[in-house]
C-alpha cells in the first residue's frame, strides 16, 4: 500500500509525471521488439525504445540509466549496419561494453548502477549475434537486470515494459515447444 501512495505522491511532481508518461511510450514499443524474426527489425525497435528510455531516465533524474540508454541507442544504430565492413569488427561489442562501464563509473548512483551496466553489456553481446534466438537469450538476462533497476528507481513503466519484454522473449519459445509436442 505504501508503494501506491508513494507512486501518487511522486507523480504530482510535474517532471516525474512527464517522465512516467514518456516511459510508457517505449513500453508500448517493447511489445514489438522481440516478436520479429528479423535481426534488423529487432534492433530497429530496440533503438527506438532505448532513445525514449534515455529521455525517461533523464527526466527521473537517473543519469546513469539515461547515459547508458544513449550509448545503447548509438550501439543499435551501429549494430544495424553490421553487414558493412567498417562496422563488422569483432571488437565493437567490447568497445561498447567498455564505454558503458566508463560512463557508469562517471555517473554512478550507488550499487543500483550495476544493474543497467551489466544488463546493457549482456544486451550488447546479444544484439551482436546474428541469430534472433541468441539475441533473445542474452537479452532475457539483460532485461532481467533492467527489471531490478526499474524497481530500484521506481520507474513503473520500466518494470512493466521489462515484464512485457521477458514475456515476448519467452512466448515464442513456449509456442514452438508446444507445437512440437502436438
C-alpha positions as a Markdown table, in Angstrom:
| # | Residue | x | y | z |
|---|---|---|---|---|
| 1 | Unk | 0.0 | 0.0 | 0.0 |
| 2 | Unk | 2.9 | 2.4 | 0.8 |
| 3 | Unk | 4.2 | 1.9 | -2.8 |
| 4 | Unk | 0.9 | 3.0 | -4.2 |
| 5 | Unk | 0.8 | 6.1 | -2.0 |
| 6 | Unk | 4.4 | 6.9 | -2.8 |
| 7 | Unk | 3.7 | 6.5 | -6.5 |
| 8 | Unk | 0.9 | 9.0 | -6.5 |
| 9 | Unk | 2.9 | 11.5 | -4.4 |
| 10 | Unk | 5.9 | 11.3 | -6.9 |
| 11 | Unk | 3.7 | 11.8 | -10.0 |
| 12 | Unk | 2.3 | 15.0 | -8.6 |
| 13 | Unk | 5.8 | 16.4 | -9.3 |
| 14 | Unk | 5.4 | 17.6 | -12.9 |
| 15 | Unk | 8.8 | 16.3 | -14.0 |
| 16 | Unk | 8.1 | 12.8 | -12.6 |
| 17 | Unk | 4.7 | 12.8 | -14.1 |
| 18 | Unk | 6.1 | 13.6 | -17.5 |
| 19 | Unk | 8.8 | 11.0 | -17.0 |
| 20 | Unk | 6.2 | 8.3 | -16.3 |
| 21 | Unk | 4.2 | 9.3 | -19.4 |
| 22 | Unk | 7.3 | 9.3 | -21.6 |
| 23 | Unk | 8.2 | 5.9 | -20.1 |
| 24 | Unk | 5.0 | 4.3 | -21.3 |
| 25 | Unk | 5.8 | 5.1 | -25.0 |
| 26 | Unk | 8.8 | 2.6 | -25.1 |
| 27 | Unk | 6.7 | 0.3 | -23.0 |
| 28 | Unk | 4.2 | 0.1 | -26.0 |
| 29 | Unk | 7.1 | -0.3 | -28.4 |
| 30 | Unk | 8.5 | -3.1 | -26.3 |
| 31 | Unk | 5.7 | -5.3 | -27.4 |
| 32 | Unk | 7.2 | -5.3 | -30.9 |
| 33 | Unk | 10.9 | -5.7 | -30.2 |
| 34 | Unk | 11.4 | -9.4 | -29.8 |
| 35 | Unk | 8.5 | -10.8 | -31.7 |
| 36 | Unk | 10.3 | -10.3 | -35.0 |
| 37 | Unk | 12.3 | -13.0 | -36.7 |
| 38 | Unk | 14.5 | -10.4 | -38.4 |
| 39 | Unk | 17.6 | -9.1 | -36.7 |
| 40 | Unk | 17.3 | -5.7 | -38.3 |
| 41 | Unk | 13.7 | -5.3 | -37.1 |
| 42 | Unk | 14.6 | -6.3 | -33.6 |
| 43 | Unk | 17.5 | -3.8 | -33.5 |
| 44 | Unk | 15.4 | -1.0 | -35.1 |
| 45 | Unk | 12.6 | -1.3 | -32.5 |
| 46 | Unk | 15.2 | -1.6 | -29.7 |
| 47 | Unk | 17.0 | 1.5 | -30.9 |
| 48 | Unk | 13.7 | 3.5 | -30.7 |
| 49 | Unk | 12.9 | 2.2 | -27.2 |
| 50 | Unk | 16.4 | 2.9 | -25.9 |
| 51 | Unk | 16.2 | 6.5 | -27.1 |
| 52 | Unk | 12.9 | 7.0 | -25.3 |
| 53 | Unk | 14.2 | 5.3 | -22.2 |
| 54 | Unk | 17.1 | 7.7 | -22.1 |
| 55 | Unk | 14.7 | 10.6 | -22.1 |
| 56 | Unk | 12.6 | 8.8 | -19.4 |
| 57 | Unk | 15.5 | 8.3 | -17.1 |
| 58 | Unk | 16.9 | 11.8 | -17.5 |
| 59 | Unk | 13.5 | 13.2 | -16.5 |
| 60 | Unk | 13.5 | 10.9 | -13.5 |
| 61 | Unk | 17.0 | 12.3 | -12.6 |
| 62 | Unk | 18.6 | 8.9 | -13.1 |
| 63 | Unk | 21.6 | 10.0 | -15.0 |
| 64 | Unk | 23.3 | 6.5 | -15.2 |
| 65 | Unk | 20.2 | 5.0 | -16.8 |
| 66 | Unk | 19.9 | 7.9 | -19.2 |
| 67 | Unk | 23.5 | 7.8 | -20.3 |
| 68 | Unk | 23.5 | 4.1 | -20.8 |
| 69 | Unk | 20.4 | 4.3 | -23.0 |
| 70 | Unk | 22.0 | 7.0 | -25.1 |
| 71 | Unk | 25.0 | 4.7 | -25.6 |
| 72 | Unk | 22.6 | 1.8 | -26.3 |
| 73 | Unk | 20.8 | 3.9 | -29.0 |
| 74 | Unk | 24.2 | 4.6 | -30.8 |
| 75 | Unk | 25.1 | 0.9 | -30.3 |
| 76 | Unk | 21.9 | -0.2 | -32.0 |
| 77 | Unk | 22.4 | 2.2 | -34.9 |
| 78 | Unk | 25.9 | 0.8 | -35.5 |
| 79 | Unk | 24.8 | -2.8 | -35.0 |
| 80 | Unk | 22.1 | -2.4 | -37.6 |
| 81 | Unk | 24.9 | -1.8 | -40.1 |
| 82 | Unk | 26.8 | -4.9 | -39.1 |
| 83 | Unk | 26.9 | -6.1 | -42.7 |
| 84 | Unk | 29.0 | -3.0 | -43.5 |
| 85 | Unk | 32.8 | -3.9 | -43.4 |
| 86 | Unk | 33.6 | -0.9 | -41.2 |
| 87 | Unk | 31.0 | -1.8 | -38.6 |
| 88 | Unk | 31.5 | -5.6 | -38.5 |
| 89 | Unk | 34.7 | -5.6 | -36.4 |
| 90 | Unk | 34.5 | -8.2 | -33.7 |
| 91 | Unk | 35.8 | -5.7 | -31.1 |
| 92 | Unk | 32.9 | -3.3 | -31.5 |
| 93 | Unk | 30.8 | -5.0 | -28.8 |
| 94 | Unk | 33.8 | -4.9 | -26.4 |
| 95 | Unk | 34.2 | -1.2 | -27.2 |
| 96 | Unk | 30.6 | -0.6 | -26.3 |
| 97 | Unk | 30.8 | -2.6 | -23.0 |
| 98 | Unk | 33.9 | -0.6 | -22.1 |
| 99 | Unk | 32.2 | 2.7 | -22.9 |
| 100 | Unk | 29.1 | 1.7 | -20.9 |
| 101 | Unk | 31.4 | 0.8 | -18.0 |
| 102 | Unk | 33.3 | 4.1 | -18.1 |
| 103 | Unk | 30.1 | 6.1 | -18.3 |
| 104 | Unk | 28.6 | 4.1 | -15.4 |
| 105 | Unk | 31.7 | 4.8 | -13.3 |
| 106 | Unk | 31.4 | 8.5 | -14.0 |
| 107 | Unk | 27.7 | 8.7 | -13.4 |
| 108 | Unk | 27.4 | 6.0 | -10.7 |
| 109 | Unk | 24.4 | 6.4 | -8.4 |
| 110 | Unk | 25.4 | 3.7 | -6.0 |
| 111 | Unk | 25.0 | -0.1 | -6.3 |
| 112 | Unk | 21.9 | 0.3 | -8.4 |
| 113 | Unk | 24.0 | 1.5 | -11.3 |
| 114 | Unk | 25.5 | -2.0 | -11.6 |
| 115 | Unk | 22.2 | -3.5 | -12.9 |
| 116 | Unk | 21.8 | -1.4 | -16.1 |
| 117 | Unk | 25.6 | -1.7 | -16.6 |
| 118 | Unk | 25.6 | -5.5 | -16.7 |
| 119 | Unk | 22.2 | -5.6 | -18.4 |
| 120 | Unk | 23.4 | -3.4 | -21.2 |
| 121 | Unk | 26.6 | -5.4 | -21.7 |
| 122 | Unk | 24.6 | -8.6 | -21.9 |
| 123 | Unk | 22.3 | -6.9 | -24.5 |
| 124 | Unk | 25.3 | -5.7 | -26.4 |
| 125 | Unk | 26.6 | -9.2 | -26.7 |
| 126 | Unk | 23.1 | -10.3 | -27.6 |
| 127 | Unk | 22.5 | -7.7 | -30.3 |
| 128 | Unk | 25.8 | -8.5 | -31.9 |
| 129 | Unk | 24.6 | -12.0 | -32.6 |
| 130 | Unk | 23.2 | -12.9 | -35.9 |
| 131 | Unk | 20.6 | -15.4 | -34.7 |
| 132 | Unk | 17.3 | -13.9 | -33.3 |
| 133 | Unk | 17.3 | -16.9 | -30.9 |
| 134 | Unk | 20.7 | -15.8 | -29.4 |
| 135 | Unk | 19.6 | -12.2 | -29.4 |
| 136 | Unk | 16.6 | -13.2 | -27.3 |
| 137 | Unk | 18.8 | -15.4 | -24.9 |
| 138 | Unk | 21.3 | -12.7 | -24.0 |
| 139 | Unk | 18.6 | -10.0 | -23.8 |
| 140 | Unk | 16.5 | -12.1 | -21.4 |
| 141 | Unk | 19.3 | -12.0 | -18.9 |
| 142 | Unk | 19.9 | -8.3 | -19.5 |
| 143 | Unk | 16.3 | -7.3 | -19.3 |
| 144 | Unk | 16.0 | -9.2 | -16.0 |
| 145 | Unk | 18.7 | -6.8 | -14.6 |
| 146 | Unk | 16.9 | -3.8 | -16.0 |
| 147 | Unk | 13.8 | -5.0 | -14.3 |
| 148 | Unk | 15.6 | -4.8 | -11.0 |
| 149 | Unk | 16.8 | -1.3 | -11.9 |
| 150 | Unk | 13.2 | -0.3 | -12.6 |
| 151 | Unk | 12.2 | -1.4 | -9.1 |
| 152 | Unk | 15.2 | 0.5 | -7.6 |
| 153 | Unk | 14.5 | 3.7 | -9.5 |
| 154 | Unk | 10.7 | 3.5 | -9.1 |
| 155 | Unk | 10.3 | 3.5 | -12.8 |
| 156 | Unk | 6.9 | 1.8 | -13.2 |
| 157 | Unk | 7.0 | 1.9 | -16.9 |
| 158 | Unk | 10.4 | 0.2 | -16.9 |
| 159 | Unk | 9.0 | -2.5 | -14.6 |
| 160 | Unk | 6.0 | -3.2 | -16.8 |
| 161 | Unk | 8.0 | -2.9 | -20.0 |
| 162 | Unk | 10.6 | -5.4 | -18.9 |
| 163 | Unk | 7.9 | -7.9 | -17.8 |
| 164 | Unk | 6.4 | -7.5 | -21.3 |
| 165 | Unk | 9.8 | -7.9 | -22.9 |
| 166 | Unk | 10.6 | -11.0 | -20.9 |
| 167 | Unk | 7.2 | -12.4 | -21.8 |
| 168 | Unk | 7.7 | -11.6 | -25.5 |
| 169 | Unk | 11.0 | -13.4 | -25.4 |
| 170 | Unk | 9.6 | -16.5 | -23.7 |
| 171 | Unk | 6.3 | -16.7 | -25.6 |
| 172 | Unk | 7.8 | -17.8 | -29.0 |
| 173 | Unk | 9.9 | -20.4 | -27.2 |
| 174 | Unk | 6.8 | -21.8 | -25.4 |
| 175 | Unk | 4.7 | -21.8 | -28.5 |
| 176 | Unk | 7.4 | -23.6 | -30.5 |
| 177 | Unk | 7.8 | -26.2 | -27.8 |
| 178 | Unk | 4.0 | -26.7 | -27.6 |
| 179 | Unk | 3.7 | -27.1 | -31.3 |
| 180 | Unk | 6.5 | -29.7 | -31.4 |
| 181 | Unk | 4.6 | -31.8 | -28.8 |
| 182 | Unk | 1.3 | -31.7 | -30.7 |
